[in-house]
Amino acid sequence: MLIVWDMAAQRKETPDWSENDTCERCGSAFFWNFKEMWSTRQFGINRQHHCRKCGKAICDKCSESTSPIPLLGFEYAVRVCNDCHGELTDEDRTSLAQFYEVKHRVISIHVDLSQRRLVTSGFDNVIKIWDIKSLVD
């Protein structure tokens, strides 16, 4: 797979991840917060995860969905909290990259911008020359 990102596209900075002893959405204690688990009588392994869109510390139940978020640099599906998943639109999920199937494992890439060509070579000893005029114009 060859992925070409539009470097001129405006992206947003990813949020800082917050740290918390409890889920910031439902309040359930994470597994290392034994005192809270004991006081609420909620026992079990409740791992901490982070929503890639808002950065909140969340549990499994509050982050059951995944989604690509190209504006934040995530072209493939990543974990998002249930709140953020409901807020994401189709436009938010629209890729800012172009994907090309190269059908061979690429070990070397060279770009010649003056000729508007991309050259790939793979383990199969095949050299492919790509016309990238539409990508650079």
JOJOCOR-V619156 format. One record per backbone hydrogen bond with DSSP energy under -0.5 kcal/mol. CO is the residue of the C=O (numbers start at 1). NH is the residue of the N-H. E is the energy in kcal/mol with one decimal. If there is no record, write none. Layout:
# JOJOCOR-V619156
co = [CO:CO]
nh = [NH:NH]
e = [E:E]
This chain:
# JOJOCOR-V619156
co = [1:2:3:4:5:6:21:23:28:30:32:33:34:35:36:37:37:41:44:45:46:49:51:55:56:56:57:58:60:62:65:67:69:69:70:71:73:74:78:79:80:81:82:83:84:89:90:91:92:96:98:100:100:104:105:108:110:111:112:112:116:117:118:119:120:121:121:122:126:126:128:128:130:130:132:132:133]
nh = [3:100:5:98:7:9:30:27:23:33:34:37:38:39:40:41:42:43:46:47:31:58:55:18:51:58:24:49:63:82:80:78:72:74:73:12:75:69:67:52:65:85:86:87:88:93:94:94:71:6:4:2:102:106:123:121:119:113:116:117:132:112:130:110:128:107:108:125:122:128:120:130:118:132:135:136:137]
e = [-0.5:-2.9:-0.5:-2.5:-1.1:-1.2:-2.6:-1.4:-2.9:-2.3:-1.4:-2.1:-2.7:-2.3:-2.1:-0.8:-1.6:-0.7:-0.8:-0.6:-1.9:-2.6:-1.8:-2.6:-1.9:-0.6:-3.0:-2.7:-1.5:-2.4:-2.1:-2.0:-1.9:-2.0:-1.6:-3.1:-0.9:-2.0:-2.2:-2.3:-0.8:-2.5:-1.6:-1.0:-1.5:-1.2:-0.5:-0.9:-0.6:-1.9:-2.7:-3.4:-0.7:-0.6:-1.4:-2.0:-3.1:-0.6:-1.0:-2.1:-2.0:-3.0:-3.8:-2.3:-2.9:-3.0:-1.6:-1.8:-1.3:-0.5:-2.5:-0.5:-2.1:-0.7:-1.0:-1.6:-1.7]
